[in-house]
Amino acid sequence: MRSDSGGQRVLIPGRSVTVEVPATSANLGPGFDCFGLALDWRERVNLAVIEHGYQIEVSGEGAAELPRDESHLIIRAALVGLADLGVRAPGLWLGCRNTIPHGRGLGSSSAAIVAGLVAAAGLAGIAVQPEWLLGHANAIEGNPDIVAAAIYGGFVLAYEGRTGVTVAQGTVHSSIAAAVLIPETSLATEAARGLLPESVPHVDAVANSGRAALLVHAMASEPELLYDATCDWLHQGYREVAMPRSFELMKSLRGQGFAAMISGAGPSVLVLGVRSDLVALQDQRVAGFSVRLSEIGSAAAIHEANNLPGWRVQTVMETPGAGASLREPTRSGQLR
């Protein structure tokens, strides 16, 4: 690493990092703009320093619609992170194969943002705390529950505390898993949010707050309460007009006793429950939907880093019961 005429550190071409980020779901029924959940469905992103410009090689979900310049969300987030860390890259190469479908309520944009920020810290060889990632990711995304789930892993509660956006890590019972029913069609988050009213009846707000509290308990201790705990009066019903088939599927699954809900802004449907019960969903044949079973996911992580001699990279990884933490690799790349 060298310094430019302004004293800013400049990354030398050849530095690279590989990051893994999870797909996520938000709201979980009553926890609107608060609850987030990481899924065991990870996307791998490669970022490297090059001599100049931006080279972007993207395939998979949504690849045809994505920009191939610095406006790509991963690059944008990486540039924000590098700038805050006082580091500049003369150019960046991005390589990734998207597996998280876009516009389905599964956190594809949040995964991109978190991947860019984690990669920036990896390229810079600077240890960052989850709070640093959360602050920048929330500033870009605007919905802390989704980015928090990708950063911390597991079940999270994001809220506005005295010092800004704060995350509490929820406990997940060992028997709980998830299933996602993914439609072929997409829905823009902005369109779904635009259907929400400015106010709701007091009785609905009271009912919703009670179920949100129950959901925290159900996730931690009593999975059999998930069905009742995932009832919602704040957002799902208002969005039915934008995703009628997803809403119909959700009601059908709930009629069968499954704790089904709209995933994030939709139109995917998320089901939480004991993993042995969710296996039956694999036999569900719903036209226009695919089914994916998933364990609860872990935090975003630096999977591999190729830095120049003399620099050590801090790795964001999952610590059981504590969300994302930072540990240091040895020269061989193995964690101490």
N, C-alpha and C positions, 0 to 999 in steps of 0.2 A: 504494500500500500504506500502511495506517495501523496504529497500535498501539492495543490495547485497554487497559483500566484496569490490567491485570496486566503490561503491557509487551510482550505477545506481538504479533507482527506479524500483521495481518489482511489477507487478500487482498480487493481491491475487485472487486465483481461486474463481469463483462465480460471478465476474463482467461480465456483458453482455450488448449488445447493439443491437438494430434492426434498420437497415438503409433502406431507400427507395431511389431508383435512377431511372431516366427516361431513356427510349429509346431515341435515338437521330438520326437526319439526318444531313448530312454535304453537303457543296457545294451549294445546292439549285440552281443548274444550273450554273450561271457564277461566283459564289463566291468560286472558287476552293481554298481549303486549307485556307479559311478565314471564310466563313459563316457557322454557326451551328444552329440547331433548336432542342429544347427539345419537345418531344411528351408526351401527357398525357397517358402514358403507363408505369407504374411503376413496378419495380421489388423489392422484399423485401429480404433482406439479414440479417441473424442472426449470430453474432460473440460473442463468450464467452471465458473467460479465464478458462483453465483447468490445472490440476496438471503437465502434461508433454505431449510432442508430439503434433501431429496434427490429429484431427478427422474431417473428411469431409463427410457430408451427402448432396448430390446434386441429384436433380431429374429434369425432364423436358428437355428443349432444350439442346441438345449436351451433356447430362450427361454421356453417355457411353464413350465419348472420353476425358473427363476432368480428370486431375491428381487428386489423392487423398492424396497428400502430400504438403509440403511447396512450391512446384512449382505452385500450383493453383494460378491463377492471383489475386484473392481477398486476399489470404493469403500473397502473395508476396508484394502486395501494402500495406497491413496492417503492415507488418514487416518493410517496408521502413518508413512508418509514425511513428510507435512506436519508431524506432531507432532515428529518427530526433527529436522526442519529449523527448528523454532521458529516455524512459520507455522500460522495457522488460517484456514479458509474458512468463511464464514457459511452457505454451502450449496453443493451441487455438483450439476451436471447431467451425466449420463453418457449417451452415445449410441454404440451399436456394433451391427454386424451380425456375429454369430458365424459363422465359416466352419469352424473347427476342431471336429470332432465330439467330444462329451463322452464320457468313459469308454471311449476307444478306444486309449489308450496313445500319444497324440500331443501331450501337454503342454498341454491346454486350460487347466487350472487354473494351471499355471506361467506361461502367456502372460498370463492375467488378472492375476496377482500382479505380474509384471514390468511390465506396462502401467501398473498403478496407481502403482507406485513411480517409474517414469520420468516419468509425467504429473505426479506431485507435485513432482518437481524442476523440471519445466518451468514449472508454475504459479508456483512460488516464485521462479523466475529464479535458481536457485542451481546452480552446477556441482557435480556429484557424480561420484565415481569408480566404476568397476564394482565395486570391493570393497564400497562402501556398498550398492549394489543387491544384491549377493550376500548380504551379512550379513542384511539385512532379509528378502529373498525366502526364504532358507533357513530363517529363524526361523518364517516363516508356512507354508511348504510342507513342510519337513522332509526333502526329497530334493534335495541340492545339485546333482547331476548334471543334472537336468532344468532347473532355473532357470538354471544356469550356461550351458547351451547357448543359452537365449534371450537372456541378457545379453551373452555374449561372441561368439556366432555361431560357425559352423564346427564343428569337432570339439574337444571339451573333455574333460579328465580332472579330475574334482573329488575332492579327498581332504582328510583331516583333517591339517593340518600343525601345526607348533609353535605357531602363532599363531591356529589355528582353521581353518575351511574355506578351502581354497586351490584355485586353478584353474591348470592348465597347458594352454596352447593347443596342440593337436595340429596337425600338418600334413596336408593332404589333397591327394593327387595330382590333377592337373588333369583327368584322364580319368574320375574317379569321380563317379557320381551315385547317386540313390536312387529306389526305387519303393516305394509303400505300397499294400498291399491292405487295404482297410478294410471290415470287416463291418458289417452292418446292426444287430447287437446290441452292447450295451455290457457292460462289466465294471468294477466298482468296484475301484480300486487296493487298498483295504483287504482286499477279499475275496481278491484274487490273492496279496497278501503273506501272508495268513493261512495259506496252503497250504504255505509254506516250512518246512522242518525247522529245528530249533535247531542241528543239526550235520550235516556231510556227511562221507563217507569221505575219509581223507587222500589216497588215490589220485586222487579226483575233484578235490580242491582243487589238487593238484599239476598235473594236466592242465589245469585251468582257468587257472591263473596263466600257464602257458606259452602258451596260446592268446591270452590278453589281451595279453601282450607281443608276440606275433606280429601281432596286429591293429594295434597302433600302427605297426609297421613296414610292414604291408601298406597301410594307409591313406596313408602318406607316400610309399612308394617302389615297392611291388610289388602292384598291384591283383589280379594273378593269384593271389595267396595269400589273398584274402579268403574263399574258400570254407572252407579249412582253419582260417583265423584266427577264424571266427565260430562254431566249435563251442563248446558250453556244457554244463557238468555241474552248475551251481549252482542254477539256478532254473527253466528252461523245462520240463524234464521233470516237475517236481513240480506244475506248474500246468496240465498237460494236461487234467486232469479238469474244470477250469473253462472251458476253451476248446477242446474236442475238434476242432471244425471248423477252427479256426485252426491247431492243431497238425498236423492232417492236411494242410492246405494247405502249411504250412512244410516238412513232410517231402517232399511231392510236388515242390515247387520245388527243394529240395536234391537230390532224385533226378534233376532235370533239369540239375544243375550250377550252380544259382544260390546265391549266398550269402544265404540267407533266414534270418530270425530273428523272434522275437516282438518287437514294438515296445513298449518299456517294460514295463508290467504287462499289456499286451495289451488287447483281442484282435486288434489290427491286426498285420499281418505286414510287416516291413521287408525289403527286398532291396537290398544294396549291390553295385555293380559298375561296369564300364565302360559309359558311357551308351549306346554303340552296341549293346551286348548287351541292355540293359534294355528297349529299344524293343519287343522281342519279347513282353514282358509285356502290352503293350496289347492283344494278341490273345487273352490268357487270358480265358476265359469261366468264371468260378467263381460259381455260384449264391450269392447273399447277400453278395457282395463287389464293391466297386468298386475300380478301379485308378487311381492317380495317380502320374505320373512327376515327379520333382523334382530340381533342382540342390541343391547344398549351400547352406544359407541363411546370411544375414548377421545381425548383432546387432540387438537392439531399437534403435529410433531415434525421436527426435522428428521427425515429418514436417513439422509446421507449428506455430507458436506465435503467438498474438495477445495480446501483453502491452501494458501501458500505456507511454507514452513515458517514456524514462529508465531502463527496465529492459531488460537484455539476457539472453537465455536461452542456456544452454549446450546443445548438441545432442549426444546420444549417437549415434555413427554408426560404421560399420565402417571400419577401416583395414586394408588387405590385409596379412595375416601377423601382425597384432597384436591382433585381436579388437576389442572396443569401445574407443573413445577419445572424447575430448571436444574439440569445436571450437566456435568462436564465430561466430554469424551476424552479418552487418552489418545496418544498419537496414533494408535491402531484403529481408533474409531469406536472401540468398545467402551461402554459406560462403566465408570468406577462404581 
